[in-house]
Amino acid sequence: MVLGSTIHLHNTSMEELLQNRRWLRHELAHVKQFSQLGYLPFLWMYFREYLKNGYRQNRFEVEARAAEYDESFDSYVFIPSSRQSARIS
């Protein structure tokens, strides 16, 4: 789950995320969406999309699933926070 520029993980490790390029690209697409639309506007628009179209047809999820195969996201810079870096070491 992404909130702003932070990818929140549950029941998985950062190593697993970083080793799975499709999953990482998907989450980075959400980071990009937050960045382009702004924090609260994105949350509001995502919620409205979810209510209207459900999860699978939510345009933000459709876009993120398409990004899973978009190699341009491989150059998107992901810098772990100091707390995240400590967990990797």
Summary of the structure (lengths in Angstrom):
residues: 89
radius of gyration: 13.4
end to end distance: 22.6
largest distance: 42.8
contacts: 203
relative contact order: 0.17
helix: 66%
strand: 4%
